[in-house]
Amino acid sequence: MAAPRSCALWGSCGRGWSRVMRGCRLPGLRSSWPGSPLGARLLSQEKRATETHFGFETVSEEEKGGKVYQVFESVAKKYDVMNDMMSLGIHRLWKDLLLWRMHPFPGTQLLDVAGGTGDIAFRFLNYIQAQHRRKQKRQLRTQQNLSWEEIAQKYQNEEDSLNGSHVVVCDINKEMLKIGRKKACAQGYKTGLAWVLGDAEELPFDDDKFDVYTIAFGIRNVTHIDRALQEAHRVLKPGGRFLCLEFSQVTNPLVSRLYDLYSFQVIPVMGEVIAKDWKSYQYLVESIRQFPAQEEFKEMIEDAGFQKVTYESLTSGIVAIHSGFKL
């Protein structure tokens, strides 16, 4: 069974899931339903029987989508806890570094793909708001005659604090989006944020829509990585930036042996103890080993049309940040 490919925009707060849009008719969203030009193109495509990998298992391309969907549906509720346990909390620093490398400006339109639990989106909003607060403080220093009421009013307008910045979280897995949406409500993120159910290989957005595209620890789970990269290029504006945070290949032999021991002997056990799911975490470990090395992935990004492609290895090559521009 292939993973469901749909496009829906969900409200960020309130009781249950509120479907705001069907058919992707809102500005900037591209319809993929039957009857639309894209829908007709998708329906006319022939299904391929090519084999691919699901961890170390060989499966058909049609089968992989459904298997990956089931993995993340299973791990969604314990996803954040397991990330902390598996990485000993270091994943938070990696994601922080991704935002520092992005260095978004006021008004940035961000698309975060495979970002269901919201980690990158929340960091983006915090980063923009922190920029705004620093700017406010500089302005207040030059305006000594403001009353306390005027000062308080400047700090209370949340929408102004984003300066027009906005992030769309797009994920193919509804359960992951549910977790992210609950976190957003619990942590008070009410503006500048939208949640869209969609496929990285067939993004439901118009061309030249976003300033920045991010995908963190998600692209290795995509069946056709080349298609996902081409879609990233399509939806970015000219001058837009692609940023990918993903596990990579460790080059230090000693670190590599220790990393393999920890990955294969410890992480699946953690998955069983904490999430009652050995198999899903065994797949996640195996999927890391199947992902291309840094240089090979860099070439794939360039083949998708990106220029000025670079990568930065972190933590002895355990992860890497790849960056490129649509010029």
Secondary structure, DSSP 8 states (H G I E B T S, - for coil): -------EEE-SSSSS--EEEESS-STTB---STTSHHHHHHHHS-----EEEETTEEEEHHHHHHHHHHHHHHHGGGHHHHHHHHHTTHHHHHHHHHHHHH---TT-EEEEET-TT-HHHHHHHHHHHHHHHHHHHHHHHH-TT--HHHHHHHHH-HHHHHTT-EEEEEES-HHHHHHHHHHHHHHT--SSEEEEE-BTTB--B-TT-EEEEEEES-GGG-S-HHHHHHHHHHHEEEEEEEEEEEE-----HHHHHHHHHHHHHTHHHHHHHHHS-HHHHHHHHHHHHHS--HHHHHHHHHHTT-EEEEEEEETTTTEEEEEEE--
